[in-house]
Structure formats: structure tokens, C-alpha cells
Amino acid sequence: MKEFSPAINRKTKEYYTFATQLVDTIKQYDHIGVFAHKTPDPDALGSEYGMYFWLKDNFPDKDIKVFGEDHQFYTPALYPVLDKENDAWFDQPFLALVLDLGNLARCSEPRVKKAAFTVKIDHHPNVEPYGQLMLVDEMSVAVSEMLALLFLSLSDEYVFTKRSATMLFSGIVGDSGRFKYATTSATTFAVAEQILELGVDMNNDIYAHLYSGDLEDLYTKRFILDQFKVTANGFAYYVLDAEAQMKINITPERGKENVNIFSGIKGIQAWAAITEDVEEKRWRVSIRSAGKPIHELAAKWRGGGHPQASGASLLDRSEIDVFVNEMDQYLKD
């Protein structure tokens, strides 16, 4: 096995047995599907396509599909359009590589359950173990980071190319908040170094797509800044109901894009975007924290995630005040 920085060496040795088992499993299947969670973020799509390109680079004769939901803003600017297949594809024996997904109920493609063999690779708390082969690392900032480490551990025999690395870097910066969240580690920076050494242009290849905007984005920020609220104990939030979304011309999927507008503001301990989704008959909640863990509270509200970045769901408008009050009291304690 190649030698890298001490941080990477520790992880690649930890992952190596799983990595060899993964390769042995891949070799057994002609058809492979890559899956992730509903309402995908950069780590979901970045890890899916990072895996896809690594598979295509090393197993070019295999039939490999990437399933899920396209991102309204980042597809196809950054991520290719996802595959759509009829039932015939899922009726044949296939390997399912399930990424960034704590529980199968949240998979964006329900036919994943028809897989002959399932591999789980995730960094969320392992509340639902599933599949015949599993790697869960709650200390990793992103599944994209985990995949980069897996591919580096196998780089004596298998190539790790720029196109795979570009996708993985997008997932790492997305889930680390551009390296600001508490789960960012020495390993994260060491992996980023290896990816940049492969020729990935951080600004042109990734940031130009993830963090660019237009005038409509400015109008959305103005709307949010005009109506956001902050509780006595430092919980900031904004609410975008269906009427507001029509007014500023955004969809429910994009409601959370400005949640970090409150990041780094003194006096704000945690913050959230609360967005009505009429079609799904719920209110989407994206929660962030400057320090205090929020994932357990999010789990009480039909969600979960990471200590500083989680999601939840409210059933109707009446639950908004209850949720806000609970967050405020939690920050006080």
C-alpha cells in the first residue's frame, strides 16, 4: 500500500480490509447501481459520481448506473443527469452501492431493495445497519472523504483520476461547510491535498458551480433578511411558505440554500431554514449549529444528521412555533 501523510495512512489501513472486500464484490457483478438519499446535497451527488467515475475508470466493461434525484441548481452544471431505468434493469441481478444514506427508507430509488447484494457506505450514526457489506465512519466529515480514502488505499492497483476526485471534492466542501464544520479534521485536509495534487481546480471546477449566484439570489437574500427572527437564546430562523416561494421564484428544494446566512454572527448559536413543501405535505427544516450538537433534537422532529448540520420535518404550520421554542430552550440549557 502506498504511503501518504500520517492522517491518511491511519485511515487507509483502517479501511483496507473493507476496500479489498468491496473490490472482490464488484468483480462478481456485471450490473452495478449507485444510490443515495432523497433531496440530494453535494455529498450525496458528489459521492455517487465519484464512485461512478472510479468504477468506469477501473471496470470499463461493467454496466454502471447512477440513480436518484437530479439537483435543481447543480445538475447539469456540476453533476451529470442521473439515469432512469425501467423495471427490467432492476429485475436482473445487480450490486447496489448505497452512499450517504443512514436508512433505506430515505433512498431516492425504492427499487434499491431488489439488489442481489447491497453495500452501505455512510458517515451518519448507524441507527439502521443494512446490506451484506458495510462501512460506517461517523468521524468522517463526508462520504466523499471516505471514498477518497478507499480509492487511495487501492491506488497501488486501481487508478484514482481527476474526474472522480473532482466529484468527491465537491462533496467534501459541501458537507464540511468549506472546511468550517467541527467534523473537519486533519484527515479532511490531507485528502483535499491529495485531490488537488490530481489537478482538480478548486475554484473553476467546483466553487464556480457550487457558490455562484445571480440577481435573483440577491433578491432572495434580501427577502430573508427582511423577515428572519432571532429568539432570546440565539436561535435564528426564516420561514418560506408557498406564497413566499412564489414571490421570490424558488422551489422548496432551494429553500435551504441560504441557511448559512447566519453563520459567524455573534449571538447566534444555531439557525434554520423552514420551507413549506406543498407536494410532500410537510415543512422542510435545515438546521445548523455553531457548536452545540443538534442531531438528537432533529431526530425528535422526524429527522437527524450530524452534530452541527441536521434536517427535520414539520407536519404543519402549527408545529413551527413549538419547534422554535424547543430549539430556544435547548440553547438556554
PALUM-624150 format. One line per 8 residues: number of its first residue (from 1); for each residue x, y, z of C-alpha. Coordinates in steps of 0.5 Angstrom, whole numbers, m for minus. Layout:
<mimars>
NUM) X,Y,Z | ...
</mimars>
This chain:
<mimars>
1) 0,0,0 | 3,7,m2 | 5,12,4 | 1,18,5 | 1,23,11 | 0,20,17 | m7,22,18 | m9,19,11
9) m4,13,13 | m8,11,19 | m15,11,15 | m13,7,9 | m10,2,14 | m17,2,18 | m21,2,11 | m16,m3,7
17) m20,m10,9 | m27,m7,7 | m23,m4,1 | m21,m11,m1 | m28,m14,0 | m31,m8,m4 | m27,m10,m10 | m28,m17,m9
25) m35,m16,m9 | m35,m11,m15 | m32,m16,m19 | m38,m21,m18 | m43,m17,m21 | m44,m14,m29 | m49,m9,m27 | m48,m4,m21
33) m53,1,m19 | m50,7,m14 | m55,10,m10 | m56,16,m5 | m61,20,m1 | m67,24,m3 | m67,31,m4 | m59,30,m5
41) m54,35,m3 | m47,36,m6 | m44,30,m1 | m50,25,m4 | m49,27,m11 | m41,28,m11 | m40,21,m7 | m45,18,m13
49) m41,21,m18 | m34,20,m15 | m36,13,m14 | m39,12,m21 | m32,15,m25 | m28,11,m21 | m32,5,m23 | m31,7,m30
57) m24,8,m30 | m22,1,m27 | m28,m3,m29 | m30,0,m36 | m34,m6,m39 | m39,m6,m33 | m46,m3,m33 | m46,2,m28
65) m52,7,m27 | m53,12,m22 | m60,13,m19 | m63,19,m15 | m66,26,m16 | m62,31,m20 | m61,37,m17 | m65,43,m19
73) m59,48,m19 | m52,44,m19 | m55,39,m25 | m52,39,m30 | m47,45,m29 | m43,40,m24 | m46,34,m24 | m49,30,m30
81) m56,28,m31 | m58,22,m27 | m60,15,m30 | m67,13,m31 | m69,6,m32 | m75,1,m32 | m76,m5,m28 | m73,m9,m33
89) m66,m7,m31 | m68,m8,m23 | m70,m15,m25 | m63,m17,m26 | m58,m19,m21 | m55,m12,m19 | m50,m10,m14 | m53,m4,m10
97) m47,1,m7 | m51,6,m3 | m48,12,0 | m49,17,5 | m56,14,7 | m57,12,14 | m63,9,13 | m66,5,7
105) m73,9,7 | m70,15,5 | m67,12,m1 | m69,16,m7 | m70,10,m11 | m74,5,m8 | m72,m1,m12 | m65,m1,m9
113) m69,m6,m5 | m69,m11,m11 | m61,m11,m11 | m58,m18,m10 | m52,m15,m6 | m52,m9,m2 | m46,m5,0 | m47,1,5
121) m42,7,6 | m44,12,11 | m42,17,16 | m49,18,20 | m50,15,26 | m51,7,25 | m58,7,27 | m60,2,22
129) m55,m3,19 | m57,m6,13 | m53,m9,7 | m48,m15,7 | m42,m11,7 | m42,m4,11 | m37,1,12 | m40,7,17
137) m35,12,20 | m38,18,24 | m32,21,25 | m31,23,17 | m34,30,15 | m37,27,9 | m38,20,5 | m34,23,m1
145) m28,24,4 | m29,16,6 | m29,14,m2 | m23,18,m3 | m19,15,3 | m22,8,0 | m19,10,m7 | m12,12,m4
153) m12,5,0 | m13,2,m7 | m8,6,m11 | m3,1,m12 | m7,m3,m17 | m13,2,m19 | m13,9,m21 | m16,15,m18
161) m17,20,m23 | m18,28,m23 | m26,27,m26 | m27,22,m20 | m23,27,m15 | m27,33,m17 | m34,30,m15 | m31,28,m9
169) m28,35,m7 | m35,38,m8 | m38,33,m3 | m32,34,2 | m33,42,1 | m41,41,2 | m41,37,8 | m35,41,11
177) m38,48,10 | m32,49,6 | m28,46,12 | m31,50,17 | m35,45,21 | m33,42,27 | m32,35,24 | m27,38,19
185) m20,34,21 | m13,33,19 | m15,28,15 | m20,32,11 | m14,37,10 | m10,31,8 | m15,28,3 | m16,35,0
193) m9,36,m1 | m8,29,m5 | m14,31,m9 | m11,38,m11 | m5,34,m13 | m9,30,m18 | m10,37,m22 | m17,39,m19
201) m18,46,m20 | m22,48,m13 | m25,55,m16 | m26,53,m23 | m28,46,m23 | m32,47,m16 | m33,53,m13 | m36,57,m19
209) m41,52,m20 | m43,51,m12 | m42,58,m10 | m44,63,m16 | m51,66,m16 | m55,72,m20 | m59,78,m18 | m65,73,m16
217) m61,70,m11 | m59,77,m8 | m67,79,m8 | m68,72,m4 | m63,74,1 | m66,81,2 | m73,78,3 | m70,73,8
225) m66,79,12 | m73,83,12 | m76,77,15 | m72,73,19 | m73,72,27 | m68,71,33 | m70,68,39 | m68,70,46
233) m62,65,47 | m60,66,40 | m64,61,35 | m64,65,28 | m69,62,23 | m73,64,17 | m80,61,14 | m81,61,7
241) m88,59,6 | m91,57,m1 | m93,64,m2 | m86,67,m1 | m83,62,m5 | m88,64,m11 | m86,71,m9 | m78,70,m10
249) m79,65,m15 | m76,59,m12 | m78,52,m10 | m78,48,m4 | m71,45,m5 | m68,51,m6 | m71,54,1 | m65,52,5
257) m59,55,0 | m59,61,5 | m59,58,11 | m52,59,13 | m53,67,12 | m53,67,20 | m46,63,20 | m41,67,24
265) m46,72,27 | m44,74,34 | m50,72,39 | m53,67,34 | m52,60,37 | m56,56,32 | m60,57,26 | m65,54,21
273) m69,55,14 | m76,53,15 | m79,51,8 | m86,49,6 | m87,43,1 | m94,43,m1 | m93,37,m5 | m90,33,0
281) m95,36,5 | m89,38,10 | m85,43,12 | m77,42,11 | m72,44,16 | m65,45,15 | m61,46,22 | m54,49,23
289) m50,50,30 | m44,54,32 | m42,49,37 | m48,45,41 | m50,39,38 | m57,39,34 | m58,32,31 | m61,29,37
297) m66,34,37 | m67,34,30 | m69,26,31 | m75,28,35 | m77,32,29 | m77,26,24 | m70,28,22 | m63,27,24
305) m56,28,21 | m50,31,24 | m48,35,31 | m47,41,27 | m52,40,21 | m58,36,21 | m65,36,18 | m72,35,20
313) m79,35,18 | m85,39,21 | m92,37,19 | m96,43,19 | m95,51,21 | m97,50,28 | m91,46,29 | m86,52,27
321) m87,55,34 | m87,49,38 | m80,47,34 | m77,54,35 | m79,54,43 | m76,48,44 | m69,50,40 | m69,56,44
329) m70,53,51 | m65,47,49 | m60,53,47 | m61,56,54 | m60,50,58
</mimars>
